[in-house]
Amino acid sequence: MLLGIDVGNTHTVLGVYESGRWRAWRVHTNAARTEDEHYILLRSLLQAEGLHEAISGVAICSVVPALEEPLRQLARRWLGCEPLFVSSSIDLGIQIEYQPPTAVGADRLANAVAAVHHFGAPVIVVDFGTATTLDAVSRERVYVGGAILPGVELMLESLAGRTARLPRIAIEGACQPLGKSTPESLRSGVILGSVGAIEYLIRLFKQELGDEAQVIATGGLATRFAPHCPSIQRVEPMLTLEGLRILWERHHREVI
């Protein structure tokens, strides 16, 4: 059983690949959590799902440097595995045309690897997380770059924190262009405004990649945004974890 860990700035996704499918849980990222605390959390989640098979591999992508050592020790001490950390320095199966290559987030690399593996190239990945990222892989299987926007929750927090009268709101609820209340107006501006930016960027990406480039969405807010984005062709919630699985298999030369 493979354990995949995708550490984001706001949430961490823990997933186990078993019997040909992923089972995943989303928890808050806590940079102060120790390897022992990670193990207690992981064990509780596995027990709750009735999963008792031993973990035989660990693959990790992280954008929080402070958690890399605790997760390394989680794998070594508690699981008896040497973890694979995704970075530009490992064999990805794709080339990186980004300066410097080490600046590309590990989650973005995992997404690109999974998208090319499952959907071919050229391909565009839109990941709706704390930041909204767009990543492009050319038909030559080269990661050529992308774009980074503030995520919708980050926008809402910023507006509420930096203004006197705008409230904190949930993104769930009515979303229409002409908001009839302050919450509706915020959702219109943040959600539909983001959609406009994303759609425009996708159009520009396709001018460079070719119109045949597929557009894949992932991330915690993908299902909220995808219905508003006509350019998005598929939503793949497990895309990042799939990238971890593919890279682990590539690195260990075995299929789980």
N, C-alpha and C positions, 0 to 999 in steps of 0.2 A: 504494500500500500504506500503510495507516494503522498507526502505532505507538501502542499504548496502554500507559501506565505507571501502575500502581496501587501507590503507596508506602505500605506499612503499617509499624507500629512494629517488627515482627519480620521480615517478608518483603516483598519487592517482586515484583510480577508484571509481567513484560514480555510483551506480546502483539502480534502483527501480524495484521491483518485482510486476508486475501488470498483471492480466489476464493470469496467468500461465507462464509468460516469463519475462526475464530481459531486461531492457533497460539501457545501461551503457555508461558512458563518461569517458575519460581519461584526466586528467589535471596534470600540473606540481605540485609536492609537494612543498609547501612553509611553512616552519616551523614558519614564522612570521604572517601567515594569522590568523585573529581573527575569533571568532564565527559569528560576524556580516558579515564579508567578505565571510565566508563560506556560510552563508544563501543567500546573494545576488547572489553568483555564482550558488548555487543550484536552487534558484528560476528562474534564467535566463535559465538554462538548461531545467527545467521542462516546462516552458512557451514555449520554442522553440519547444518542442516535443508535445505541446498541452495536457499536463498532468495536470489535475486540481484536481484529487482525493487527499484527505488528507492523509498524511503519518501517519500511525498508529503504526509503530515500527521502531527502529533503531538498527542495528547491526554493530559493528566496529571491524576490526582487524588493528592494527597499529604497525609499527616498528620504529616510530618516537615519542618518549615519549613527546616531547614538544608540540605535537598537540593533545594529549589526552584530556587535560582540555578544550581547545577551542571546540573540537568536542562534549565533554560532555555538554557544555553550549549551543552549537548549538541545540542539541537534546532537552534539557530541556527548554530553553528559547524560541526558535523559533518554535519548533515542538511539544512541550508538551509531550515529551516521555522520559522515562528513558532508556538510551542506554544500550545495552549489549556489553561489551568488551570481546573479545575472549582472553582467557588465560588458562594456565594449571590448574587454580584453579576452573574453572567451570566444570559442568558435560558435558563431551565431547562425551560420549558413547564409547570411546576407552581408553585403558590404555596407560600411557607414561612410557617408559623405557629409560630415558635420564637424565643425571646428570649435573646440577639440572634441574628438569622439567620446572622451570620458564625460562630457557635459550632458550627454543624452541620458535622461532618466531611465532606470532599469525597467520600470513598468512600460515605458514607451517602446523599449527594445523588445520586451516580451510580447507586447501587442503586435508589433510589426512582424515578428517571427511567426506568431500564430496566424495572422491574417494571410501572409504569403503561403503558409503551409496549407491552409484550408480553402483559400479563395483565389490563390494565384496572384500574379502581379501584372499590371500596376494595381495598387490598392491604397485606399485612404482610410485611416482609422480615426474616429472621433471618440475620445474618452472623456466622459462627463464625471469629473471628480471635484476635489477642492479647487483645482484649476481645470479648465476645459482645454484639452490638447488635441491638436490635429497633426497626424503624422502621415508622411507619404513615402511609398516605396515604388520605385520605377519598374518598368517591365524588365529591366536588367537585374532586378532583385537588389537594388541599391537603396538604402535608406538615405533619402536626399534632403530630409529636413521636415519642418512643420511650423506650427504656430501655437502660441500659448495665450489663452484668455483667462480672465478671472472667472471662477466658477460661479454658478447662480447663488449658492448659499453664501459665498464670500461677498458677492455684490450686496445681498440683502443685509448681511451683518454690517458692512461698511456704511450703507445708507442709514441704518438704524443707529449706529454708533456715532456717526458724524453729523447727524441732523437733529434738530430739537423736536420735530413733530412727526417724523416718520416712524411708524411702529415696527417691531420685529414681527414678521409673519411667516407662516408655513407656505411652502410652494404649492402644496396641494390646494385644490379649489379652482374656482372659475378662472379661466384665462381667455380674455377677449381683447381685441385691439383697443377698444374704447372702454377703459375701466370706469365703472359706475360708483366706485368707492376707492378709498386709499389703498386697501389691500389689493383690489383688482387692478388698480393703476400700477402698483409695484410689480405685480405678476406680469402685466402686459409689458412693462418696460424691461424687466430683467429677463423674463423667459423669451418673449417674442423678439426683444432686442437682441438677445444672444443668438436666437435662431437666424435672424437676419445676417449677423456677422458670420455665423458658421456657414450659411448657404453661400454667402459671397466668397468666403475663403475656399470653399469646395470648388466653386466655379473657377477661381484663379488656379487652384491646384490642378484641375483637369486640363486647363490650357497648357500646362507644362507636361503633365503625365500622359494625356490623351483621354478622350471622352469615355473610353472603355473602362477606365479605372472604377473598380467597385468601391462602395463606401460602406464601412462597417462601423457600428456604434457599440460602445461598451461603457462600463462604469455604473456607479450606483444610481445616477439620474438618467440613464439612457432611455429607459421606458417612458419617462415623463416627457422627454424632449422629442423622441423619434417621431411621434405622430404629427408634430409640427414641422418636421424637416423632410420635405419631399425627396431630397437627394440621398437620404439614408436608406439603404436597401435591406440591411439586416441588423438586428440587435443581437449581440452575442455576449450575454452577461458573464460567461466564464472565459472570455478571450484571454485575459492576462494569465489565468491559471493554466489555460491550454498552452500558452507560450512557455510557461515553466515546465510543463510536462514534456513538451517537444524538446526543449533544451536539455532537460535531464536525460532523456533517452539518447539524444545526440551525443552528449558528453560521456555517457556510460556504455554506449553501443549496445543497448538492450531495450526491448519494448516491455512496458509495464502491462 
